[in-house]
Amino acid sequence: MTPDTLEKLTQDFFAAITRRDWADALERVHPDGRARQNISGEDVDARTLLTSMRGLVESLKSFGYENPRRILGEQAVVEQHDVRMTREDRRGITHDICILLHFDEGGKITRIDEYLDSAQVAAFLS
């Protein structure tokens, strides 16, 4: 897979989430895709992770990714980005997150690993 292809696949995945186009985001994930967040440390179905993320994003006034920094591998991308979230009461946060995306030869995401400061997010959501 070329670096340009990986770059586009990654951009398109995060753009779908930003647009809140969950059907598009889910379509980009392999049906057998797995995911892990450092919060729980457990492997879960990647689509289940996106479904729980949908609940969070839909509860917010605004949500977006900023300042992406990517390292491209053969079939994987490591991305650090800032997530800017604003609640309905206008309280906001910018949070630095690291995501690893693994792709199959067809461009579907087979694995998502997400690392974030759960205490900072929990304080924002409470």
N, C-alpha and C positions, 0 to 999 in steps of 0.2 A: 504494500500500500504506500502510495507516495505521500510525502509531507503535505502537499497541497490538499490531497483527499482527506487526510486526517484532520487538517485544519478546518476544512469545510464541514465535515461531519460533526466536529465538536462545536463549531459556531452554530450550526443549524439546530443541534440538540438544545443548547442553552437558549437560543432564540425562541424555540417552541415553548419552553418553560416560561420565559419572560412574557410572551404573548398570551400565556395561560391556555395554550392549545395543547391540552393533555392528550388528545387522540394522536396528534403528530408526535409528541414526546414519547408516548408509549409505543408507537409504531417503530421508533428508532431503536428500541430495546429488543433483543432476541427473546423469544418466548421462554427459553430456559435460562435467561440471564440471572445472575446472582449479584447481591450487593451487601455491603457491610459499612456501618457507621461506627466510628470509634466510641460513640455514646453507649451502644449496647454491646458491641463486640461480637454480635451474632450474625451469621450469614442469613440473609433473607432473600426472597424472590425480588428481583430488581423492580418489577412492576408494582409490588407491594410498597416498596420504598417510595416510588413516584406517587402512588396513591396517597400515602401519608403526607408527602410533601405538598400535594395538591391541597389538602385540608389546611395546611399552614398558609400557603400562598393565597388561597382564596379568602382567608380571614383578614388579610392585610389590605390597607388602602393602596399601597404601592410596593412593588418588589422588582428588583433588577440586579443584573450583574455588571460590575465595573472593573476596570483595570486588570483584564486577564493577562496572566503570564503563563506561557505554555512551553513544555518540553515535549517534543514529538519523538516517539520511538517507532519501531517497525509496525506494530499494530496496537499501540497504546499512546495515550496522552496523559501527561501530568499537568494539571492546571491549578494554579492559585488564582483566586479572584476575590474581589470584595463584593459582598452581597449587601445591598442597601434595602432595608425594610422599613416601612412606615405603617404604624397601626392606625386604626380609624380615629383614635384620639390625637393623632399627629405626632405621637412619640416615635422617634426613629432611632435606627442603629445602622452602623456600617460594620460588617463582620468579615474577617479574613478567613477563607475556607480553602482547603486543598482537596481536589478530586482527582482520582485516577480512573480513566475510562479505558477499557480494553475492547477492541473491535474484532469481529470475525472478518473473513475475506469479503463477505457481502456488505460490509459496512454497518452491521448491527452491533449494538453494544452488548457484550457478553458479561461484563463485570463492571461494577461501580464501587469504588472505595472512597468514602468521604470522611474527612477529618476536620473537626471544628471544636471550638471552645463551648462546650455544652452549658457551662455555668453562665457565660455571658448571654447566650441565647435564652436560657431559662429566665434570667432576670428581666430580659426585655419582654418576654411573653407574659410575665406575671403581673 
